[in-house]
Amino acid sequence: MSWKTFYSIVCCAVLFSLVSPSAVAAGPFRDRAEEASATAGGVKHRLVVTDANGKRVGTVVGVLNVTDLYVALSFSRVDFVIGVGQGGFDPSSFQLLGFLSTDCTGQAYIYAGNGVGILPGVAVAAPGQTVYVESGAPAALTVNSTFRDGACSTGAFTSQSAAATALVDLSTQFSAPFTASLK
């Protein structure tokens, strides 16, 4: 990779880091997120993440940290933003999945804060890397177990949570390692 291409990628990443994922999803930025580009060698490019097979994972809409990016994805007409790194999807960018049971079984719930946001809350859990999205109105619930990073933890707490529905298993759609490049 030439230093000019590397510089263009870094500049584009910095540009995207100035716009939060929720701002991209809102109003006038939504259509422009796909148009955001950098110019390298007189040709316009978008910063995108691709998997090991060259399949496009998503368009970069923000920077999570030095090694991870936020990408916009859409499955079954549901748009969401998720963190990715070279090794795959970044669990620190996901919400917790909560359960009323003490063993992470039954209906799953996603923490909804003060209400459902512009984009649905997203959690990723087994089987594989299944994306769960908000599918109901938030309500105050006593959650007795939570699932994150492949482990079930017990402990009761009350939170504003919304019912969650499985959307897609990302491990059946993409193969790590991931790379980011201007396309």
C-alpha positions as CSV (number, residue, x, y, z in Angstrom):
1,M,0.0,0.0,0.0
2,S,1.5,3.4,-0.9
3,W,1.8,6.1,1.6
4,K,-0.8,8.2,-0.4
5,T,-3.4,5.4,-0.2
6,F,-2.6,5.0,3.6
7,Y,-2.9,8.7,4.1
8,S,-6.3,8.8,2.3
9,I,-7.6,5.9,4.4
10,V,-6.5,7.6,7.6
11,C,-8.0,11.0,6.6
12,C,-11.3,9.3,5.6
13,A,-11.4,7.5,8.9
14,V,-10.8,10.7,10.8
15,L,-13.6,12.4,8.8
16,F,-16.0,9.6,9.7
17,S,-15.0,9.7,13.3
18,L,-16.4,13.2,13.5
19,V,-19.9,12.0,12.7
20,S,-21.5,9.7,15.3
21,P,-23.4,6.6,14.1
22,S,-26.7,8.0,15.4
23,A,-26.1,11.2,13.5
24,V,-25.4,9.3,10.3
25,A,-28.7,7.4,10.7
26,A,-30.6,10.6,11.3
27,G,-32.1,13.0,8.7
28,P,-29.9,14.5,6.1
29,F,-26.8,12.5,6.9
30,R,-28.4,9.1,6.1
31,D,-28.2,9.7,2.4
32,R,-24.8,11.3,2.5
33,A,-23.1,8.5,4.5
34,E,-23.0,6.4,1.4
35,E,-21.7,9.5,-0.6
36,A,-18.9,10.3,1.9
37,S,-15.6,9.7,0.1
38,A,-11.9,10.5,-0.2
39,T,-10.0,11.4,-3.3
40,A,-6.9,9.4,-4.1
41,G,-5.2,9.8,-7.5
42,G,-8.2,11.9,-8.7
43,V,-10.7,9.1,-8.1
44,K,-13.4,9.2,-5.4
45,H,-13.4,6.3,-3.0
46,R,-15.4,5.2,0.0
47,L,-13.9,3.5,3.1
48,V,-15.5,0.1,3.3
49,V,-14.8,-3.1,5.2
50,T,-14.6,-6.4,3.3
51,D,-14.2,-10.0,4.6
52,A,-11.6,-12.6,3.8
53,N,-13.5,-13.5,0.6
54,G,-13.7,-9.9,-0.6
55,K,-17.4,-9.6,0.3
56,R,-18.4,-6.1,1.4
57,V,-19.3,-6.1,5.1
58,G,-20.4,-2.4,5.2
59,T,-19.6,1.2,4.8
60,V,-17.5,2.8,7.5
61,V,-19.6,5.4,9.5
62,G,-17.3,5.9,12.5
63,V,-14.2,5.0,14.4
64,L,-14.6,2.9,17.6
65,N,-10.9,3.0,18.5
66,V,-7.5,2.7,16.9
67,T,-8.2,-0.8,15.5
68,D,-12.0,-1.0,15.3
69,L,-14.5,0.8,13.0
70,Y,-18.3,1.2,13.0
71,V,-20.0,0.0,9.9
72,A,-23.6,0.3,8.7
73,L,-25.3,-2.9,7.8
74,S,-28.8,-3.8,6.6
75,F,-30.5,-7.2,6.7
76,S,-34.2,-7.9,6.1
77,R,-34.8,-4.2,5.8
78,V,-33.4,-3.5,9.3
79,D,-30.6,-1.0,9.4
80,F,-28.1,-1.0,12.2
81,V,-24.5,0.0,13.1
82,I,-22.0,-2.4,14.5
83,G,-18.3,-2.4,15.5
84,V,-15.8,-4.4,13.5
85,G,-12.1,-5.1,13.7
86,Q,-9.7,-7.3,11.8
87,G,-10.7,-10.4,13.7
88,G,-14.5,-9.9,13.1
89,F,-17.3,-8.1,14.9
90,D,-16.4,-6.3,18.1
91,P,-18.4,-7.5,21.1
92,S,-17.7,-4.2,23.0
93,S,-19.9,-2.4,20.5
94,F,-23.0,-4.6,21.3
95,Q,-25.7,-4.2,23.9
96,L,-26.2,-6.8,26.6
97,L,-28.9,-9.4,26.1
98,G,-31.0,-9.6,29.3
99,F,-33.3,-12.4,30.4
100,L,-36.0,-12.7,33.0
101,S,-34.7,-16.2,33.8
102,T,-31.5,-16.9,35.8
103,D,-29.9,-19.0,33.1
104,C,-30.1,-16.8,29.9
105,T,-33.0,-18.7,28.4
106,G,-36.4,-17.6,27.2
107,Q,-37.3,-14.2,25.7
108,A,-34.2,-12.0,25.2
109,Y,-34.3,-8.3,26.0
110,I,-32.0,-5.4,25.0
111,Y,-31.3,-2.4,27.3
112,A,-33.2,0.5,25.7
113,G,-32.1,3.4,28.0
114,N,-34.7,6.1,28.0
115,G,-36.5,4.7,24.9
116,V,-35.9,3.2,21.5
117,G,-33.3,5.2,19.5
118,I,-33.1,6.2,15.9
119,L,-31.6,2.9,15.0
120,P,-32.5,-0.3,16.9
121,G,-30.3,-1.5,19.8
122,V,-28.2,-4.4,18.7
123,A,-26.8,-7.4,20.6
124,V,-24.8,-10.3,19.2
125,A,-24.9,-13.8,20.8
126,A,-25.1,-17.5,20.2
127,P,-25.8,-19.3,18.1
128,G,-22.8,-18.1,16.0
129,Q,-22.8,-14.3,15.9
130,T,-26.6,-13.9,15.7
131,V,-27.7,-10.2,15.7
132,Y,-30.6,-9.5,18.0
133,V,-32.5,-6.3,17.5
134,E,-35.2,-4.4,19.5
135,S,-38.6,-5.6,18.5
136,G,-40.9,-4.1,21.1
137,A,-41.5,-1.0,23.2
138,P,-39.2,-0.5,26.2
139,A,-40.5,-1.2,29.6
140,A,-39.0,-1.4,33.1
141,L,-38.1,-5.0,33.6
142,T,-36.2,-6.9,36.3
143,V,-33.5,-8.8,34.4
144,N,-32.0,-11.8,36.2
145,S,-29.3,-12.9,33.8
146,T,-27.3,-11.3,31.0
147,F,-25.4,-12.7,28.0
148,R,-22.3,-11.1,26.5
149,D,-19.1,-12.3,25.1
150,G,-20.3,-15.9,25.0
151,A,-21.0,-16.1,28.7
152,C,-24.1,-16.0,30.9
153,S,-23.9,-13.9,34.1
154,T,-26.5,-13.9,36.9
155,G,-27.6,-10.9,38.9
156,A,-30.9,-9.1,39.2
157,F,-31.3,-5.4,38.2
158,T,-34.2,-3.3,36.8
159,S,-33.7,-1.5,33.5
160,Q,-35.6,-0.1,30.6
161,S,-35.5,-3.0,28.1
162,A,-37.2,-3.9,24.9
163,A,-37.9,-7.4,23.6
164,A,-35.3,-8.7,21.2
165,T,-35.7,-10.8,18.0
166,A,-33.0,-12.7,16.2
167,L,-32.3,-11.1,12.8
168,V,-29.3,-12.8,11.2
169,D,-26.2,-14.9,12.1
170,L,-23.3,-12.8,10.8
171,S,-20.9,-15.9,11.0
172,T,-22.9,-17.4,8.1
173,Q,-22.6,-14.1,6.1
174,F,-19.0,-13.0,6.5
175,S,-15.5,-14.6,7.1
176,A,-12.7,-13.0,9.1
177,P,-10.2,-11.5,8.8
178,F,-11.7,-8.2,7.8
179,T,-9.9,-5.3,6.0
180,A,-10.7,-1.7,5.4
181,S,-9.9,0.0,2.2
182,L,-11.0,2.7,-0.1
183,K,-13.2,1.4,-2.9
